């Protein structure tokens, strides 16, 4: 009886050790996959003004009656994060609080502007109240959307204080919007381009040398 108990305990410990090794192996594989999977940045459209180009000035009037200039050099020294939204866009409603929090953390160098289009001014005013963005500029301008060729929403444009287009793209998550700011800071237009450059910079010199020898 005692021998059977000892054997069963030994078998149990062996099973526990095997399971622990399996969990460790799985954890390692998850870590490797995480490193290999590139983070998703904002979808950069190929049409419209190019990143790095100087933007033209748009003199607009916000729905609260205040005048606003979008594009061109900004005397305040602030970059402009323009988020294109619409009352008919359900994703926009969920993304607005995220945009507010993100730009608030960058308040020393960035301002948040909301943009849309349409003729129903009262509907947009109600939309602004519902989203609690009364304190932010909100403009209605079809020309502005056409200038940046906004075809889908929500869409964001980031213009530097010097008036150059720093980044733009279709945004659905906080990560997408953060990638636009990262693009402005690094000067690289997309996250994928940044990852490719990083991987190239960290390529194994021995492998490169071997590849060159094989080629020659």
Secondary structure, DSSP 8 states (H G I E B T S, - for coil): -HHHHHHHHHHHHHHHHHHHHHHHHHHHHHHHHHHHS-----B--SSSS-TTSB---EEEEBTTS-EEEESS--TT--EEEEEE--TT-HHHHHHHHHHHHHHHTTTTTEEEEEEE--S-HHHHHHHHHHHT-TTSEEEE-HHHHHHTT--SSSEEEEE-TTSBEEEEEE--SHHHHHHHHHHHHH--S-HHHHHHHHHHHT--HHHHHHHHHHH-
